[in-house]
């Protein structure tokens, strides 16, 4: 299993160093940014599992950054933990209203913060594993009923078409390679023709729209939302 990715956004270098050191010891892949703009750019690139975000920063403060992150579709599953020296109720409420999953006062000890992060990620993984429902703007995919809804119009798909769409929708920031699609949708033990994926992609485009799935020549496919 790949290690979880954590992004630290804080303008205090000593905070970045302390938490980076402790999180790496826990086995996480850790990325760091010293301001909000840099943090947003890195987040969109790596799609972290959790972002630890300082509230009081120059350029953009943590509340502004949190709002922008929450308006980025690819980051809707990313956990955001705000870190602040301010413990007033109105500050915490502003953080939660901006879309934060937790609000931590900055005097917290590193080991306690790590324990909190471990618990949040464990809970989030459990919830994701139970979820069979994907909603991407006007596209809704229900794995339990094998039904898809686009612009309010609901329809059923053959199993392989559904499995292919569900795979592409699982990460709209990723171009899925043809080899990976064959492995996860058809399986290694099943022999299929070279044009099998192309045929299924064409059928999905007929139902979802010609621009719904991008072809990356020589690589694979990506769902566009």
Buried (B, 14 or more C-beta within 10 A) or exposed (E): EEEBBBBBBBBBEEBBEBBBEBBEEBEBBBBBBBBBBBBBEBBBEBBBBBBBBBBBBEEBBBBBBBBBBBEBEBBEEBBBBBBBEBEEEEBBEBBEEBBBBBBBEBEEEBEEBBEBBBEBBEEBEEEEEEEEEBEBEEBBBBEEEBBBBBEEEEEEBEEBBBBBBBBBBBBBBBBBBBEEBBEBBBEEEEEBEEEBBEEBBEBBBEBBEEEBBEEEEEEBBBBBE
